[in-house]
Amino acid sequence: MSIITTGHPLDPSQRRAVTLGKPIAIERNVWIAAGATVIGGVTVGENAVVAAGSVVTRNVPPNTLVGGNPAQVIRSIGAD
């Protein structure tokens, strides 16, 4: 799993001068499978599951299974 909180501007003149950082929030009882990548600025909601190899670029709603590149909601899951 990779949690990537920093990036760079697209403008070539600023790429080496500026690093952009964004927080990542991983709420309670989240499962992030092998090889998944979570990008800065994202919240992974409570009880969510991120499928193996997924690239999470947007917020993940609570109680959902997401997967793919970019990750999309596959289905809702039950909370215990």
C-alpha positions as CSV (number, residue, x, y, z in Angstrom):
1,M,0.0,0.0,0.0
2,S,1.2,3.5,-0.8
3,I,-0.1,6.7,0.8
4,I,1.0,9.6,-1.3
5,T,0.5,13.0,0.4
6,T,2.7,15.2,-1.9
7,G,2.8,16.2,-5.5
8,H,4.3,18.8,-7.8
9,P,2.8,21.6,-9.9
10,L,2.2,20.9,-13.6
11,D,4.0,24.1,-14.6
12,P,7.5,23.1,-15.6
13,S,9.0,26.3,-14.1
14,Q,7.7,25.4,-10.7
15,R,8.2,21.6,-10.5
16,R,11.5,21.7,-8.7
17,A,10.7,24.7,-6.5
18,V,7.4,23.7,-5.0
19,T,6.0,20.6,-3.4
20,L,2.3,20.4,-2.7
21,G,1.1,18.5,0.3
22,K,-2.5,17.4,1.1
23,P,-3.7,15.4,4.1
24,I,-5.2,11.9,3.9
25,A,-7.9,10.7,6.4
26,I,-8.4,7.0,7.0
27,E,-11.4,6.5,9.2
28,R,-12.2,3.7,11.6
29,N,-12.2,0.0,10.5
30,V,-10.9,0.6,7.0
31,W,-9.3,-2.2,5.0
32,I,-6.8,-1.2,2.3
33,A,-5.6,-4.2,0.3
34,A,-2.2,-4.9,-1.1
35,G,-0.8,-2.6,-3.8
36,A,-3.4,0.1,-3.4
37,T,-2.4,3.7,-3.7
38,V,-4.2,6.5,-1.8
39,I,-3.5,10.1,-3.2
40,G,-3.4,13.2,-1.0
41,G,-6.6,15.1,-0.2
42,V,-8.7,11.9,0.1
43,T,-10.8,10.6,3.0
44,V,-11.5,6.9,3.2
45,G,-14.8,6.5,5.0
46,E,-15.5,4.3,8.0
47,N,-15.8,0.5,7.3
48,A,-14.7,1.0,3.6
49,V,-12.7,-1.5,1.7
50,V,-10.2,-0.6,-1.0
51,A,-9.5,-3.4,-3.4
52,A,-6.0,-4.6,-4.2
53,G,-4.1,-2.5,-6.8
54,S,-6.7,0.4,-6.7
55,V,-5.7,4.0,-7.1
56,V,-7.9,6.2,-4.8
57,T,-8.1,9.7,-6.2
58,R,-11.5,10.7,-4.7
59,N,-13.2,10.4,-1.3
60,V,-14.4,6.9,-0.5
61,P,-17.9,6.8,1.1
62,P,-18.4,4.9,4.3
63,N,-19.5,1.3,4.0
64,T,-18.4,0.8,0.4
65,L,-16.1,-1.4,-1.6
66,V,-14.1,0.5,-4.2
67,G,-11.7,-0.7,-6.8
68,G,-9.9,0.1,-10.1
69,N,-7.8,2.9,-11.5
70,P,-9.2,5.3,-10.7
71,A,-11.1,3.6,-7.9
72,Q,-14.9,3.6,-8.2
73,V,-17.6,2.4,-5.9
74,I,-18.3,-1.3,-6.7
75,R,-21.0,-1.8,-4.1
76,S,-22.2,-1.0,-0.6
77,I,-21.1,-3.3,2.2
78,G,-22.7,-4.0,5.5
79,A,-21.3,-2.5,8.7
80,D,-20.9,-4.7,11.8
